[in-house]
């Protein structure tokens, strides 16, 4: 019987354990949320403005989305409990057809979560070939790559967003070897996107497949055009279309758990790859489907996106720009150069993170913390996630809090 916590495996793991324990005590980690009221949350007796949510478009609060659940649950039950191998509710192909058109992709396959996609699809696509992974790709990509390595693939890392380093590694891959290049789209911490045009061109040149996780871009950024009302582009159809690219040698992974506020994920790929994954990806073969309520809200979300999505993205851009402009006036540094709604703010001294967490809570602000070793020591700080559902008064409160913290605590530009 395991009666105590297991011994940590390394000094880095020990540092992570101690850091997270301190942050839990500070009140911004592993908390129980007791109530939600718009973009306010209650923890115990205290209310906070929530800047840790990834519900970028505010669809988790949208009455049209909420009203969609009852009809589908009464038709399909709470959870049609077949694995997809055996049978899929009609909602699945309805979503896949609409999603394929939105993305401008050859085809799409829905699976429960992005993490499950990485763990199953990366090994399936890589086989015993080579994987070249961005050194700062999301941890779930890393987990999928390590699993693939355990099944016989060769794994190497290239310096983040360094196309020249990737080109060097691609030249070292033996001719004819299947090669998968794995990276993030919109980065979950910096809010920036890579030069996807350059990376896609390199992969085509070397006959490699570019595998992109755009969890934080899908629903937020999209194709560019004269009708766009913000630099985010139109339709929220993710990073491939935002750069005006096609899906030649590109596999796009994304999910509905961020901008669409629902449990579901997808891979956009050629139809033959989709059919292959139906027999090679364990989540398709063996896991149950997502709950009916999630499928219903995704389908309703696609409807709302078509009619009102660009207006929501315009609001999201406006509110994010208010924060970024304020940081510039304060001379506070953020790596965000994109204007996308993830704003990371590093501290002058990373050891101050628990104290800064307390200061934020004292002012009623709830954010995502970025401790070491989750980020490098010189990037320890916190992340603000903006949504279209924040009110201007709530943004005012955030700006006042950032001013109060100031450059004695927040790193200068």
ZAMARGU-4260 file (C-alpha; in steps of 0.2 Angstrom, whole numbers, plus 5000, padded with zeros to 4 digits):
<rodrens>
0) 5000/5000/5000 | 5007/5017/4995 | 5005/5028/5011 | 5017/5042/5007 | 5022/5052/4992
5) 5034/5043/4981 | 5052/5050/4980 | 5055/5063/4967 | 5065/5057/4952 | 5077/5071/4950
10) 5083/5088/4956 | 5071/5096/4943 | 5057/5086/4949 | 5060/5091/4966 | 5061/5109/4961
15) 5044/5107/4952 | 5036/5099/4967 | 5042/5113/4979 | 5037/5127/4967 | 5020/5120/4965
20) 5017/5117/4983 | 5021/5135/4987 | 5009/5141/4973 | 4995/5130/4979 | 4997/5138/4996
25) 4997/5155/4988 | 4980/5151/4981 | 4983/5151/4962 | 4986/5133/4959 | 4975/5117/4961
30) 4960/5127/4968 | 4942/5122/4969 | 4931/5134/4959 | 4914/5135/4969 | 4904/5146/4957
35) 4905/5155/4940 | 4896/5172/4936 | 4901/5177/4919 | 4920/5180/4919 | 4920/5180/4938
40) 4924/5165/4949 | 4921/5161/4967 | 4934/5152/4977 | 4927/5149/4995 | 4920/5166/5000
45) 4930/5177/4988 | 4926/5182/4970 | 4940/5185/4957 | 4940/5191/4939 | 4946/5175/4929
50) 4960/5178/4917 | 4965/5160/4917 | 4951/5154/4906 | 4955/5148/4888 | 4936/5151/4883
55) 4943/5165/4871 | 4926/5168/4862 | 4916/5167/4878 | 4905/5153/4870 | 4904/5144/4887
60) 4892/5158/4892 | 4883/5160/4876 | 4864/5156/4878 | 4862/5149/4861 | 4876/5137/4864
65) 4868/5132/4881 | 4851/5130/4874 | 4858/5117/4861 | 4862/5104/4874 | 4844/5098/4879
70) 4838/5094/4862 | 4853/5083/4857 | 4854/5074/4875 | 4835/5070/4874 | 4838/5062/4856
75) 4855/5053/4860 | 4856/5051/4878 | 4870/5058/4889 | 4883/5047/4882 | 4881/5035/4867
80) 4894/5023/4874 | 4901/5014/4858 | 4919/5016/4853 | 4919/5025/4836 | 4926/5009/4829
85) 4908/5001/4832 | 4897/5016/4828 | 4897/5035/4829 | 4881/5046/4832 | 4876/5056/4817
90) 4883/5071/4826 | 4901/5066/4822 | 4900/5066/4803 | 4890/5082/4804 | 4904/5090/4813
95) 4918/5083/4803 | 4909/5089/4787 | 4907/5107/4793 | 4924/5107/4801 | 4933/5101/4785
100) 4924/5115/4775 | 4929/5128/4788 | 4947/5123/4788 | 4948/5121/4769 | 4956/5104/4773
105) 4956/5088/4763 | 4947/5079/4777 | 4946/5079/4796 | 4945/5065/4810 | 4937/5069/4827
110) 4945/5061/4843 | 4942/5065/4861 | 4957/5076/4866 | 4973/5084/4858 | 4983/5074/4871
115) 4976/5058/4865 | 4979/5063/4847 | 4998/5066/4851 | 5000/5050/4860 | 4992/5040/4846
120) 4994/5049/4830 | 5012/5054/4831 | 5018/5036/4833 | 5007/5031/4819 | 5013/5044/4807
125) 5031/5042/4812 | 5033/5023/4812 | 5051/5019/4813 | 5056/5035/4804 | 5063/5051/4811
130) 5054/5064/4822 | 5061/5082/4823 | 5053/5092/4837 | 5053/5110/4841 | 5063/5111/4858
135) 5049/5121/4866 | 5034/5112/4859 | 5020/5108/4871 | 5023/5095/4884 | 5009/5084/4876
140) 5018/5084/4859 | 5034/5079/4868 | 5025/5065/4877 | 5019/5058/4860 | 5036/5060/4852
145) 5044/5050/4867 | 5031/5037/4865 | 5035/5036/4846 | 5054/5034/4851 | 5050/5020/4862
150) 5041/5011/4847 | 5057/5013/4836 | 5057/5031/4830 | 5072/5042/4830 | 5069/5058/4840
155) 5079/5074/4838 | 5075/5092/4844 | 5078/5108/4834 | 5080/5125/4842 | 5063/5134/4844
160) 5057/5143/4829 | 5075/5141/4821 | 5071/5136/4803 | 5090/5135/4799 | 5093/5122/4813
165) 5079/5112/4807 | 5086/5113/4789 | 5102/5106/4796 | 5094/5091/4804 | 5083/5088/4789
170) 5098/5086/4778 | 5105/5073/4790 | 5090/5062/4789 | 5094/5047/4777 | 5086/5048/4760
175) 5069/5040/4759 | 5066/5040/4778 | 5049/5045/4784 | 5051/5061/4793 | 5039/5070/4805
180) 5042/5088/4810 | 5032/5092/4826 | 5029/5110/4833 | 5016/5122/4840 | 5005/5134/4830
185) 5001/5148/4842 | 5012/5145/4857 | 5002/5142/4873 | 5014/5154/4884 | 5021/5167/4872
190) 5005/5169/4861 | 5016/5170/4846 | 5016/5159/4830 | 5030/5152/4820 | 5034/5157/4802
195) 5024/5143/4796 | 5027/5147/4778 | 5045/5145/4780 | 5043/5128/4790 | 5031/5121/4778
200) 5042/5125/4763 | 5057/5117/4771 | 5046/5101/4775 | 5040/5100/4756 | 5058/5103/4750
205) 5064/5088/4761 | 5048/5077/4759 | 5044/5078/4777 | 5027/5080/4785 | 5024/5096/4796
210) 5013/5091/4811 | 5006/5107/4819 | 4996/5108/4836 | 4986/5124/4835 | 4976/5122/4850
215) 4977/5141/4855 | 4975/5147/4837 | 4960/5138/4831 | 4944/5148/4833 | 4955/5164/4836
220) 4965/5167/4820 | 4960/5163/4802 | 4962/5167/4784 | 4967/5185/4779 | 4956/5196/4768
225) 4949/5213/4764 | 4934/5210/4775 | 4943/5206/4791 | 4940/5218/4806 | 4956/5214/4815
230) 4973/5206/4812 | 4966/5190/4818 | 4959/5187/4801 | 4942/5179/4797 | 4932/5163/4802
235) 4945/5157/4815 | 4950/5143/4804 | 4967/5141/4812 | 4986/5144/4807 | 4987/5135/4791
240) 4974/5146/4783 | 4980/5162/4792 | 4996/5160/4783 | 4987/5157/4766 | 4994/5139/4765
245) 4987/5123/4759 | 4988/5106/4767 | 5001/5099/4756 | 5013/5090/4768 | 5004/5098/4783
250) 4994/5089/4796 | 4985/5101/4808 | 4979/5096/4825 | 4967/5107/4835 | 4953/5106/4848
255) 4937/5113/4853 | 4942/5115/4872 | 4948/5133/4870 | 4939/5145/4859 | 4924/5133/4857
260) 4923/5129/4876 | 4919/5110/4873 | 4927/5093/4874 | 4933/5087/4857 | 4948/5088/4846
265) 4953/5085/4828 | 4966/5081/4815 | 4965/5088/4798 | 4973/5077/4785 | 4971/5068/4768
270) 4957/5055/4767 | 4969/5040/4766 | 4978/5046/4782 | 4961/5047/4790 | 4956/5030/4785
275) 4973/5023/4791 | 4971/5032/4808 | 4954/5023/4810 | 4964/5007/4812 | 4980/5014/4820
280) 4974/5027/4833 | 4969/5019/4849 | 4957/5033/4854 | 4946/5029/4838 | 4947/5010/4841
285) 4944/5009/4860 | 4939/5025/4869 | 4921/5029/4871 | 4914/5045/4862 | 4914/5062/4871
290) 4897/5066/4880 | 4883/5071/4869 | 4882/5088/4877 | 4900/5091/4870 | 4895/5086/4853
295) 4880/5097/4854 | 4889/5113/4859 | 4903/5110/4846 | 4889/5109/4832 | 4881/5124/4839
300) 4897/5133/4841 | 4901/5131/4822 | 4884/5139/4819 | 4888/5154/4830 | 4905/5155/4823
305) 4898/5157/4805 | 4886/5170/4810 | 4894/5180/4824 | 4912/5173/4826 | 4921/5188/4817
310) 4912/5200/4829 | 4918/5190/4844 | 4935/5190/4838 | 4935/5209/4835 | 4930/5211/4853
315) 4944/5199/4858 | 4957/5208/4848 | 4951/5225/4855 | 4952/5220/4873 | 4969/5211/4871
320) 4976/5227/4863 | 4971/5237/4878 | 4982/5226/4889 | 4996/5225/4877 | 4996/5244/4875
325) 4995/5247/4894 | 5010/5236/4896 | 5020/5246/4883 | 5016/5262/4892 | 5021/5254/4909
330) 5038/5249/4900 | 5034/5231/4906 | 5040/5216/4895 | 5030/5203/4887 | 5036/5191/4874
335) 5019/5193/4865 | 5023/5201/4848 | 5008/5194/4839 | 4993/5203/4848 | 4985/5186/4851
340) 4976/5184/4867 | 4989/5175/4878 | 5000/5188/4887 | 5014/5181/4897 | 5023/5193/4909
345) 5039/5188/4917 | 5045/5194/4934 | 5061/5203/4939 | 5064/5189/4952 | 5056/5172/4949
350) 5057/5168/4968 | 5044/5182/4970 | 5030/5172/4961 | 5021/5166/4977 | 5021/5184/4983
355) 5015/5191/4967 | 5001/5177/4966 | 4995/5184/4983 | 4996/5202/4977 | 4985/5197/4962
360) 4973/5188/4973 | 4972/5202/4985 | 4966/5213/4970 | 4954/5200/4964 | 4963/5194/4949
365) 4965/5176/4945 | 4978/5171/4932 | 4988/5157/4925 | 5005/5155/4934 | 5021/5151/4924
370) 5033/5143/4937 | 5050/5135/4934 | 5053/5122/4927 | 5038/5123/4917 | 5046/5139/4909
375) 5065/5144/4910 | 5070/5153/4925 | 5071/5170/4916 | 5053/5168/4910 | 5045/5164/4927
380) 5029/5175/4929 | 5011/5173/4925 | 5000/5173/4909 | 4984/5183/4906 | 4971/5175/4894
385) 4959/5187/4887 | 4941/5182/4881 | 4928/5191/4872 | 4917/5189/4887 | 4927/5200/4899
390) 4919/5217/4902 | 4928/5233/4900 | 4926/5236/4918 | 4935/5220/4922 | 4949/5225/4910
395) 4951/5241/4919 | 4953/5232/4935 | 4967/5221/4927 | 4976/5237/4921 | 4975/5245/4938
400) 4983/5229/4945 | 4997/5229/4933 | 5000/5247/4936 | 5001/5244/4955 | 5013/5229/4953
405) 5024/5240/4942 | 5042/5238/4935 | 5049/5234/4953 | 5041/5217/4951 | 5037/5215/4932
410) 5052/5214/4921 | 5055/5229/4910 | 5054/5229/4891
</rodrens>
